[in-house]
Amino acid sequence: MDPQPPAALSAGLDPEDFYFDGPLLVFTAAWHLKRGSCCGSGCRHCPYGHASVATARPAGPDRP
C-alpha cells in the first residue's frame, strides 16, 4: 500500500516535502522554504521562527 494519499500526490509534493505522523501529514522545513514565508499556522518545522503566528500555541505531545 502506498503511504502517500492521492491529495498529496495531486498537490505536487515531493517526498522530501512531508512525512506522516500517524494520520497527520507534516510538512518539512524543505517544503516551508519552497513556500517562501511563514503561513502563521504554528507549523512544527517552520524555518521562519513562526514569524506570522499571532499567539503562541501551547506545548503538547507533538510540540516541545
Protein Blocks (a to p, Z undefined) as FASTA:
>chain_A
ZZbdfklmmnopafklpccehjbccddfklmmmnopaehlopaklcnlommbmbacdddf
klZZ
